[in-house]
């Protein structure tokens, strides 16, 4: 029952289907009490209480597609509260600081902003790193629908469809929304190409979709060094016995 209620809460935030006003800020779950030490696995994560050294085992990720950490930095499992759930993901820890994402809900979608950079420290005007939508049924059909909804020209939107990104360095399940190969061939050669509106393909930056655990994550990672391992995103929920497990 707890897992079902948590899923309904997040769905209401990003779908706009709840009559009550959506919660705008994420509330941190009650901080767990560490029943025993983690021995050689480091400290416990503050929200879930998972041993930091073992938390990577909970991530639903393809290790073969994970990006390499820049020199002087390392990947670290981090947490962000999302309503009653917790997002586990790998972020960078460098000399200047560590990556930190902050969640904000909305009527039609939720956002994850980069509030602290591993390279720059605290960011005064945090950019949106990830948009979160509910996706039901087939992943490609759901992503296509979301991208078309964000376009103003209905005729242009009808020509856009989600496809596998197939981009080296991106998660193996990454998707982009693009026009047909015949239409794409009309664009100038050897130039970055963009199509299908704000949630569509943009070859000038690292932006793509992933669908997992009933949600679509649209990553807008820009042109700079990437601070999160997008393929590691895993939503955790509290189990009936008080422990945490993946949704």
PyMOL commands that set and color helices and strands:
alter all, ss='L'
color gray80, all
select helices_A, chain A and resi 2-15+39-41+55-58+63-65+139-149+154-157+181-184+197-199
alter helices_A, ss='H'
color red, helices_A
select strands_A, chain A and resi 74-82+85-94+97-98+100-104+110-117+121-122+128-134+161-164+175-178+207-212+215-220+228-238+244-246
alter strands_A, ss='S'
color yellow, strands_A
deselect
rebuild
show_as cartoon
